[in-house]
Amino acid sequence: MELHVNGETLHFAKDTMTMLDLLEAYDIEEKVAAVEKNKEIIRKTDYSQTNLEDGDRIEIVHFVGGG
């Protein structure tokens, strides 16, 4: 599967993935991420049910605490 993530084209061996699978691949906790799929904001409660398709454009913003 080919996905465009944050402007970078990436290839994944899996044929089926959810948004949650993608976040886990990046080691990003879902509670600290905001995600857009094909210019549509995805609600956190929908990450595990949002299927990704070949060619999808994904933008991920994750928040890091610090001080």
HTML snippet that shows the backbone in 3Dmol.js (N, CA, C, O; Angstrom):
<script src="https://3Dmol.org/build/3Dmol-min.js"></script>
<div id="view" style="width:600px;height:400px;position:relative"></div>
<script>
const pdb = `
ATOM      1  N   MET A   1       0.837  -1.170   0.000  1.00  0.00           N
ATOM      2  CA  MET A   1       0.000   0.000   0.000  1.00  0.00           C
ATOM      3  C   MET A   1       0.890   1.244   0.000  1.00  0.00           C
ATOM      4  O   MET A   1       1.873   1.318   0.737  1.00  0.00           O
ATOM      5  N   GLU A   2       0.534   2.201  -0.823  1.00  0.00           N
ATOM      6  CA  GLU A   2       1.266   3.462  -0.891  1.00  0.00           C
ATOM      7  C   GLU A   2       0.426   4.558  -0.243  1.00  0.00           C
ATOM      8  O   GLU A   2      -0.725   4.780  -0.619  1.00  0.00           O
ATOM      9  N   LEU A   3       1.019   5.239   0.738  1.00  0.00           N
ATOM     10  CA  LEU A   3       0.362   6.354   1.409  1.00  0.00           C
ATOM     11  C   LEU A   3       1.258   7.578   1.344  1.00  0.00           C
ATOM     12  O   LEU A   3       2.483   7.463   1.305  1.00  0.00           O
ATOM     13  N   HIS A   4       0.647   8.733   1.333  1.00  0.00           N
ATOM     14  CA  HIS A   4       1.381  10.000   1.368  1.00  0.00           C
ATOM     15  C   HIS A   4       1.180  10.574   2.767  1.00  0.00           C
ATOM     16  O   HIS A   4       0.105  11.074   3.098  1.00  0.00           O
ATOM     17  N   VAL A   5       2.230  10.494   3.580  1.00  0.00           N
ATOM     18  CA  VAL A   5       2.137  10.889   4.983  1.00  0.00           C
ATOM     19  C   VAL A   5       3.016  12.110   5.217  1.00  0.00           C
ATOM     20  O   VAL A   5       4.233  12.059   5.039  1.00  0.00           O
ATOM     21  N   ASN A   6       2.382  13.201   5.616  1.00  0.00           N
ATOM     22  CA  ASN A   6       3.089  14.463   5.871  1.00  0.00           C
ATOM     23  C   ASN A   6       3.989  14.841   4.696  1.00  0.00           C
ATOM     24  O   ASN A   6       5.125  15.279   4.881  1.00  0.00           O
ATOM     25  N   GLY A   7       3.462  14.664   3.484  1.00  0.00           N
ATOM     26  CA  GLY A   7       4.177  15.056   2.277  1.00  0.00           C
ATOM     27  C   GLY A   7       5.187  14.046   1.762  1.00  0.00           C
ATOM     28  O   GLY A   7       5.826  14.288   0.739  1.00  0.00           O
ATOM     29  N   GLU A   8       5.345  12.936   2.435  1.00  0.00           N
ATOM     30  CA  GLU A   8       6.311  11.907   2.038  1.00  0.00           C
ATOM     31  C   GLU A   8       5.566  10.660   1.563  1.00  0.00           C
ATOM     32  O   GLU A   8       4.616  10.219   2.210  1.00  0.00           O
ATOM     33  N   THR A   9       5.993  10.094   0.440  1.00  0.00           N
ATOM     34  CA  THR A   9       5.375   8.875  -0.073  1.00  0.00           C
ATOM     35  C   THR A   9       6.007   7.672   0.615  1.00  0.00           C
ATOM     36  O   THR A   9       7.223   7.484   0.581  1.00  0.00           O
ATOM     37  N   LEU A  10       5.154   6.861   1.242  1.00  0.00           N
ATOM     38  CA  LEU A  10       5.624   5.692   1.976  1.00  0.00           C
ATOM     39  C   LEU A  10       4.935   4.443   1.460  1.00  0.00           C
ATOM     40  O   LEU A  10       3.791   4.493   1.009  1.00  0.00           O
ATOM     41  N   HIS A  11       5.642   3.322   1.528  1.00  0.00           N
ATOM     42  CA  HIS A  11       5.094   2.038   1.090  1.00  0.00           C
ATOM     43  C   HIS A  11       5.004   1.115   2.301  1.00  0.00           C
ATOM     44  O   HIS A  11       5.942   1.005   3.090  1.00  0.00           O
ATOM     45  N   PHE A  12       3.860   0.457   2.428  1.00  0.00           N
ATOM     46  CA  PHE A  12       3.619  -0.466   3.529  1.00  0.00           C
ATOM     47  C   PHE A  12       3.319  -1.843   2.963  1.00  0.00           C
ATOM     48  O   PHE A  12       2.654  -1.972   1.935  1.00  0.00           O
ATOM     49  N   ALA A  13       3.815  -2.873   3.643  1.00  0.00           N
ATOM     50  CA  ALA A  13       3.612  -4.248   3.181  1.00  0.00           C
ATOM     51  C   ALA A  13       2.162  -4.693   3.343  1.00  0.00           C
ATOM     52  O   ALA A  13       1.690  -5.559   2.606  1.00  0.00           O
ATOM     53  N   LYS A  14       1.461  -4.106   4.301  1.00  0.00           N
ATOM     54  CA  LYS A  14       0.068  -4.485   4.545  1.00  0.00           C
ATOM     55  C   LYS A  14      -0.832  -3.988   3.420  1.00  0.00           C
ATOM     56  O   LYS A  14      -0.626  -2.903   2.877  1.00  0.00           O
ATOM     57  N   ASP A  15      -1.825  -4.793   3.080  1.00  0.00           N
ATOM     58  CA  ASP A  15      -2.831  -4.373   2.101  1.00  0.00           C
ATOM     59  C   ASP A  15      -3.973  -3.624   2.763  1.00  0.00           C
ATOM     60  O   ASP A  15      -4.643  -2.814   2.122  1.00  0.00           O
ATOM     61  N   THR A  16      -4.199  -3.892   4.045  1.00  0.00           N
ATOM     62  CA  THR A  16      -5.251  -3.199   4.780  1.00  0.00           C
ATOM     63  C   THR A  16      -4.667  -2.617   6.055  1.00  0.00           C
ATOM     64  O   THR A  16      -3.928  -3.284   6.779  1.00  0.00           O
ATOM     65  N   MET A  17      -5.007  -1.374   6.318  1.00  0.00           N
ATOM     66  CA  MET A  17      -4.551  -0.676   7.520  1.00  0.00           C
ATOM     67  C   MET A  17      -5.643   0.272   7.976  1.00  0.00           C
ATOM     68  O   MET A  17      -6.445   0.759   7.179  1.00  0.00           O
ATOM     69  N   THR A  18      -5.653   0.521   9.274  1.00  0.00           N
ATOM     70  CA  THR A  18      -6.520   1.564   9.809  1.00  0.00           C
ATOM     71  C   THR A  18      -5.639   2.751  10.202  1.00  0.00           C
ATOM     72  O   THR A  18      -4.412   2.660  10.212  1.00  0.00           O
ATOM     73  N   MET A  19      -6.288   3.846  10.518  1.00  0.00           N
ATOM     74  CA  MET A  19      -5.546   5.012  10.977  1.00  0.00           C
ATOM     75  C   MET A  19      -4.782   4.680  12.249  1.00  0.00           C
ATOM     76  O   MET A  19      -3.656   5.142  12.437  1.00  0.00           O
ATOM     77  N   LEU A  20      -5.386   3.881  13.123  1.00  0.00           N
ATOM     78  CA  LEU A  20      -4.719   3.480  14.357  1.00  0.00           C
ATOM     79  C   LEU A  20      -3.470   2.650  14.058  1.00  0.00           C
ATOM     80  O   LEU A  20      -2.451   2.819  14.727  1.00  0.00           O
ATOM     81  N   ASP A  21      -3.528   1.764  13.072  1.00  0.00           N
ATOM     82  CA  ASP A  21      -2.345   0.986  12.660  1.00  0.00           C
ATOM     83  C   ASP A  21      -1.213   1.921  12.236  1.00  0.00           C
ATOM     84  O   ASP A  21      -0.051   1.700  12.578  1.00  0.00           O
ATOM     85  N   LEU A  22      -1.565   2.963  11.491  1.00  0.00           N
ATOM     86  CA  LEU A  22      -0.553   3.908  11.013  1.00  0.00           C
ATOM     87  C   LEU A  22       0.082   4.650  12.183  1.00  0.00           C
ATOM     88  O   LEU A  22       1.303   4.794  12.234  1.00  0.00           O
ATOM     89  N   LEU A  23      -0.724   5.116  13.112  1.00  0.00           N
ATOM     90  CA  LEU A  23      -0.179   5.806  14.284  1.00  0.00           C
ATOM     91  C   LEU A  23       0.728   4.879  15.082  1.00  0.00           C
ATOM     92  O   LEU A  23       1.779   5.304  15.562  1.00  0.00           O
ATOM     93  N   GLU A  24       0.336   3.627  15.226  1.00  0.00           N
ATOM     94  CA  GLU A  24       1.170   2.662  15.945  1.00  0.00           C
ATOM     95  C   GLU A  24       2.484   2.420  15.212  1.00  0.00           C
ATOM     96  O   GLU A  24       3.519   2.233  15.852  1.00  0.00           O
ATOM     97  N   ALA A  25       2.460   2.419  13.886  1.00  0.00           N
ATOM     98  CA  ALA A  25       3.691   2.243  13.101  1.00  0.00           C
ATOM     99  C   ALA A  25       4.666   3.397  13.349  1.00  0.00           C
ATOM    100  O   ALA A  25       5.882   3.211  13.301  1.00  0.00           O
ATOM    101  N   TYR A  26       4.128   4.578  13.613  1.00  0.00           N
ATOM    102  CA  TYR A  26       4.950   5.754  13.914  1.00  0.00           C
ATOM    103  C   TYR A  26       5.218   5.897  15.410  1.00  0.00           C
ATOM    104  O   TYR A  26       5.900   6.831  15.831  1.00  0.00           O
ATOM    105  N   ASP A  27       4.684   4.975  16.217  1.00  0.00           N
ATOM    106  CA  ASP A  27       4.827   5.012  17.674  1.00  0.00           C
ATOM    107  C   ASP A  27       4.268   6.313  18.254  1.00  0.00           C
ATOM    108  O   ASP A  27       4.871   6.937  19.127  1.00  0.00           O
ATOM    109  N   ILE A  28       3.090   6.705  17.737  1.00  0.00           N
ATOM    110  CA  ILE A  28       2.404   7.910  18.204  1.00  0.00           C
ATOM    111  C   ILE A  28       1.144   7.482  18.947  1.00  0.00           C
ATOM    112  O   ILE A  28       0.328   6.729  18.414  1.00  0.00           O
ATOM    113  N   GLU A  29       0.988   7.961  20.170  1.00  0.00           N
ATOM    114  CA  GLU A  29      -0.221   7.663  20.935  1.00  0.00           C
ATOM    115  C   GLU A  29      -1.393   8.428  20.338  1.00  0.00           C
ATOM    116  O   GLU A  29      -1.279   9.617  20.037  1.00  0.00           O
ATOM    117  N   GLU A  30      -2.504   7.751  20.171  1.00  0.00           N
ATOM    118  CA  GLU A  30      -3.660   8.375  19.528  1.00  0.00           C
ATOM    119  C   GLU A  30      -4.181   9.582  20.291  1.00  0.00           C
ATOM    120  O   GLU A  30      -4.738  10.499  19.687  1.00  0.00           O
ATOM    121  N   LYS A  31      -4.008   9.599  21.605  1.00  0.00           N
ATOM    122  CA  LYS A  31      -4.551  10.705  22.397  1.00  0.00           C
ATOM    123  C   LYS A  31      -3.774  12.009  22.216  1.00  0.00           C
ATOM    124  O   LYS A  31      -4.268  13.070  22.597  1.00  0.00           O
ATOM    125  N   VAL A  32      -2.572  11.954  21.644  1.00  0.00           N
ATOM    126  CA  VAL A  32      -1.783  13.176  21.445  1.00  0.00           C
ATOM    127  C   VAL A  32      -1.627  13.521  19.965  1.00  0.00           C
ATOM    128  O   VAL A  32      -0.731  14.278  19.592  1.00  0.00           O
ATOM    129  N   ALA A  33      -2.499  12.965  19.124  1.00  0.00           N
ATOM    130  CA  ALA A  33      -2.378  13.186  17.681  1.00  0.00           C
ATOM    131  C   ALA A  33      -3.652  13.798  17.109  1.00  0.00           C
ATOM    132  O   ALA A  33      -4.763  13.510  17.554  1.00  0.00           O
ATOM    133  N   ALA A  34      -3.454  14.641  16.117  1.00  0.00           N
ATOM    134  CA  ALA A  34      -4.553  15.133  15.287  1.00  0.00           C
ATOM    135  C   ALA A  34      -4.250  14.643  13.880  1.00  0.00           C
ATOM    136  O   ALA A  34      -3.126  14.785  13.397  1.00  0.00           O
ATOM    137  N   VAL A  35      -5.255  14.063  13.219  1.00  0.00           N
ATOM    138  CA  VAL A  35      -5.016  13.423  11.931  1.00  0.00           C
ATOM    139  C   VAL A  35      -6.029  13.886  10.894  1.00  0.00           C
ATOM    140  O   VAL A  35      -7.218  14.044  11.169  1.00  0.00           O
ATOM    141  N   GLU A  36      -5.505  14.096   9.691  1.00  0.00           N
ATOM    142  CA  GLU A  36      -6.339  14.470   8.548  1.00  0.00           C
ATOM    143  C   GLU A  36      -6.133  13.423   7.456  1.00  0.00           C
ATOM    144  O   GLU A  36      -4.999  13.059   7.144  1.00  0.00           O
ATOM    145  N   LYS A  37      -7.224  12.947   6.881  1.00  0.00           N
ATOM    146  CA  LYS A  37      -7.166  11.993   5.771  1.00  0.00           C
ATOM    147  C   LYS A  37      -7.841  12.643   4.572  1.00  0.00           C
ATOM    148  O   LYS A  37      -9.027  12.967   4.615  1.00  0.00           O
ATOM    149  N   ASN A  38      -7.079  12.829   3.511  1.00  0.00           N
ATOM    150  CA  ASN A  38      -7.614  13.433   2.286  1.00  0.00           C
ATOM    151  C   ASN A  38      -8.374  14.724   2.590  1.00  0.00           C
ATOM    152  O   ASN A  38      -9.488  14.940   2.113  1.00  0.00           O
ATOM    153  N   LYS A  39      -7.739  15.573   3.400  1.00  0.00           N
ATOM    154  CA  LYS A  39      -8.249  16.905   3.763  1.00  0.00           C
ATOM    155  C   LYS A  39      -9.482  16.881   4.659  1.00  0.00           C
ATOM    156  O   LYS A  39     -10.206  17.874   4.741  1.00  0.00           O
ATOM    157  N   GLU A  40      -9.728  15.760   5.329  1.00  0.00           N
ATOM    158  CA  GLU A  40     -10.847  15.652   6.267  1.00  0.00           C
ATOM    159  C   GLU A  40     -10.309  15.245   7.634  1.00  0.00           C
ATOM    160  O   GLU A  40      -9.604  14.244   7.757  1.00  0.00           O
ATOM    161  N   ILE A  41     -10.646  16.025   8.661  1.00  0.00           N
ATOM    162  CA  ILE A  41     -10.205  15.712  10.020  1.00  0.00           C
ATOM    163  C   ILE A  41     -10.900  14.434  10.495  1.00  0.00           C
ATOM    164  O   ILE A  41     -12.108  14.269  10.331  1.00  0.00           O
ATOM    165  N   ILE A  42     -10.115  13.541  11.083  1.00  0.00           N
ATOM    166  CA  ILE A  42     -10.646  12.282  11.600  1.00  0.00           C
ATOM    167  C   ILE A  42     -10.738  12.389  13.124  1.00  0.00           C
ATOM    168  O   ILE A  42      -9.767  12.761  13.784  1.00  0.00           O
ATOM    169  N   ARG A  43     -11.893  12.065  13.671  1.00  0.00           N
ATOM    170  CA  ARG A  43     -12.061  12.091  15.128  1.00  0.00           C
ATOM    171  C   ARG A  43     -11.272  10.950  15.762  1.00  0.00           C
ATOM    172  O   ARG A  43     -11.184   9.854  15.208  1.00  0.00           O
ATOM    173  N   LYS A  44     -10.704  11.224  16.922  1.00  0.00           N
ATOM    174  CA  LYS A  44      -9.915  10.211  17.629  1.00  0.00           C
ATOM    175  C   LYS A  44     -10.712   8.923  17.843  1.00  0.00           C
ATOM    176  O   LYS A  44     -10.159   7.827  17.755  1.00  0.00           O
ATOM    177  N   THR A  45     -11.985   9.054  18.119  1.00  0.00           N
ATOM    178  CA  THR A  45     -12.817   7.872  18.367  1.00  0.00           C
ATOM    179  C   THR A  45     -13.001   7.022  17.115  1.00  0.00           C
ATOM    180  O   THR A  45     -13.452   5.880  17.202  1.00  0.00           O
ATOM    181  N   ASP A  46     -12.655   7.572  15.952  1.00  0.00           N
ATOM    182  CA  ASP A  46     -12.815   6.849  14.686  1.00  0.00           C
ATOM    183  C   ASP A  46     -11.518   6.257  14.148  1.00  0.00           C
ATOM    184  O   ASP A  46     -11.545   5.586  13.117  1.00  0.00           O
ATOM    185  N   TYR A  47     -10.388   6.479  14.805  1.00  0.00           N
ATOM    186  CA  TYR A  47      -9.099   6.004  14.288  1.00  0.00           C
ATOM    187  C   TYR A  47      -9.104   4.503  14.010  1.00  0.00           C
ATOM    188  O   TYR A  47      -8.603   4.063  12.975  1.00  0.00           O
ATOM    189  N   SER A  48      -9.661   3.721  14.919  1.00  0.00           N
ATOM    190  CA  SER A  48      -9.605   2.262  14.753  1.00  0.00           C
ATOM    191  C   SER A  48     -10.555   1.754  13.671  1.00  0.00           C
ATOM    192  O   SER A  48     -10.416   0.623  13.206  1.00  0.00           O
ATOM    193  N   GLN A  49     -11.525   2.587  13.266  1.00  0.00           N
ATOM    194  CA  GLN A  49     -12.476   2.175  12.232  1.00  0.00           C
ATOM    195  C   GLN A  49     -12.234   2.860  10.891  1.00  0.00           C
ATOM    196  O   GLN A  49     -12.926   2.574   9.914  1.00  0.00           O
ATOM    197  N   THR A  50     -11.248   3.769  10.839  1.00  0.00           N
ATOM    198  CA  THR A  50     -10.968   4.489   9.603  1.00  0.00           C
ATOM    199  C   THR A  50      -9.975   3.690   8.771  1.00  0.00           C
ATOM    200  O   THR A  50      -8.789   3.631   9.092  1.00  0.00           O
ATOM    201  N   ASN A  51     -10.465   3.081   7.708  1.00  0.00           N
ATOM    202  CA  ASN A  51      -9.605   2.287   6.833  1.00  0.00           C
ATOM    203  C   ASN A  51      -8.838   3.193   5.885  1.00  0.00           C
ATOM    204  O   ASN A  51      -9.365   4.185   5.382  1.00  0.00           O
ATOM    205  N   LEU A  52      -7.592   2.833   5.655  1.00  0.00           N
ATOM    206  CA  LEU A  52      -6.756   3.568   4.717  1.00  0.00           C
ATOM    207  C   LEU A  52      -6.746   2.831   3.390  1.00  0.00           C
ATOM    208  O   LEU A  52      -6.810   1.602   3.340  1.00  0.00           O
ATOM    209  N   GLU A  53      -6.665   3.607   2.316  1.00  0.00           N
ATOM    210  CA  GLU A  53      -6.646   3.033   0.976  1.00  0.00           C
ATOM    211  C   GLU A  53      -5.412   3.520   0.235  1.00  0.00           C
ATOM    212  O   GLU A  53      -4.867   4.584   0.531  1.00  0.00           O
ATOM    213  N   ASP A  54      -4.989   2.731  -0.723  1.00  0.00           N
ATOM    214  CA  ASP A  54      -3.832   3.071  -1.537  1.00  0.00           C
ATOM    215  C   ASP A  54      -3.988   4.483  -2.093  1.00  0.00           C
ATOM    216  O   ASP A  54      -5.013   4.811  -2.690  1.00  0.00           O
ATOM    217  N   GLY A  55      -2.968   5.318  -1.897  1.00  0.00           N
ATOM    218  CA  GLY A  55      -2.982   6.676  -2.428  1.00  0.00           C
ATOM    219  C   GLY A  55      -3.527   7.732  -1.489  1.00  0.00           C
ATOM    220  O   GLY A  55      -3.505   8.917  -1.822  1.00  0.00           O
ATOM    221  N   ASP A  56      -4.023   7.330  -0.309  1.00  0.00           N
ATOM    222  CA  ASP A  56      -4.543   8.314   0.645  1.00  0.00           C
ATOM    223  C   ASP A  56      -3.460   9.307   1.034  1.00  0.00           C
ATOM    224  O   ASP A  56      -2.275   8.979   1.085  1.00  0.00           O
ATOM    225  N   ARG A  57      -3.901  10.535   1.308  1.00  0.00           N
ATOM    226  CA  ARG A  57      -3.006  11.592   1.783  1.00  0.00           C
ATOM    227  C   ARG A  57      -3.330  11.858   3.249  1.00  0.00           C
ATOM    228  O   ARG A  57      -4.444  12.248   3.601  1.00  0.00           O
ATOM    229  N   ILE A  58      -2.328  11.636   4.088  1.00  0.00           N
ATOM    230  CA  ILE A  58      -2.494  11.720   5.533  1.00  0.00           C
ATOM    231  C   ILE A  58      -1.578  12.808   6.086  1.00  0.00           C
ATOM    232  O   ILE A  58      -0.402  12.887   5.729  1.00  0.00           O
ATOM    233  N   GLU A  59      -2.128  13.635   6.955  1.00  0.00           N
ATOM    234  CA  GLU A  59      -1.330  14.611   7.697  1.00  0.00           C
ATOM    235  C   GLU A  59      -1.486  14.282   9.173  1.00  0.00           C
ATOM    236  O   GLU A  59      -2.602  14.159   9.678  1.00  0.00           O
ATOM    237  N   ILE A  60      -0.362  14.142   9.858  1.00  0.00           N
ATOM    238  CA  ILE A  60      -0.370  13.823  11.283  1.00  0.00           C
ATOM    239  C   ILE A  60       0.362  14.928  12.033  1.00  0.00           C
ATOM    240  O   ILE A  60       1.492  15.283  11.699  1.00  0.00           O
ATOM    241  N   VAL A  61      -0.299  15.462  13.047  1.00  0.00           N
ATOM    242  CA  VAL A  61       0.326  16.419  13.955  1.00  0.00           C
ATOM    243  C   VAL A  61       0.233  15.793  15.334  1.00  0.00           C
ATOM    244  O   VAL A  61      -0.849  15.414  15.783  1.00  0.00           O
ATOM    245  N   HIS A  62       1.373  15.686  16.003  1.00  0.00           N
ATOM    246  CA  HIS A  62       1.312  15.138  17.360  1.00  0.00           C
ATOM    247  C   HIS A  62       1.969  16.113  18.319  1.00  0.00           C
ATOM    248  O   HIS A  62       2.904  16.834  17.970  1.00  0.00           O
ATOM    249  N   PHE A  63       1.460  16.111  19.514  1.00  0.00           N
ATOM    250  CA  PHE A  63       1.852  17.086  20.518  1.00  0.00           C
ATOM    251  C   PHE A  63       2.831  16.454  21.489  1.00  0.00           C
ATOM    252  O   PHE A  63       2.658  15.319  21.931  1.00  0.00           O
ATOM    253  N   VAL A  64       3.868  17.222  21.809  1.00  0.00           N
ATOM    254  CA  VAL A  64       4.908  16.750  22.710  1.00  0.00           C
ATOM    255  C   VAL A  64       4.963  17.704  23.892  1.00  0.00           C
ATOM    256  O   VAL A  64       5.076  18.916  23.713  1.00  0.00           O
ATOM    257  N   GLY A  65       4.883  17.162  25.089  1.00  0.00           N
ATOM    258  CA  GLY A  65       4.962  17.997  26.283  1.00  0.00           C
ATOM    259  C   GLY A  65       6.403  18.353  26.601  1.00  0.00           C
ATOM    260  O   GLY A  65       7.336  17.685  26.154  1.00  0.00           O
ATOM    261  N   GLY A  66       6.566  19.368  27.343  1.00  0.00           N
ATOM    262  CA  GLY A  66       7.905  19.773  27.733  1.00  0.00           C
ATOM    263  C   GLY A  66       7.840  21.084  28.493  1.00  0.00           C
ATOM    264  O   GLY A  66       6.780  21.687  28.666  1.00  0.00           O
ATOM    265  N   GLY A  67       8.982  21.488  28.927  1.00  0.00           N
ATOM    266  CA  GLY A  67       8.939  22.740  29.670  1.00  0.00           C
ATOM    267  C   GLY A  67      10.290  23.313  29.877  1.00  0.00           C
ATOM    268  O   GLY A  67      10.424  24.372  30.490  1.00  0.00           O
TER     269      GLY A  67
END
`;
const viewer = $3Dmol.createViewer("view");
viewer.addModel(pdb, "pdb");
viewer.setStyle({}, {cartoon: {color: "spectrum"}});
viewer.zoomTo();
viewer.render();
</script>
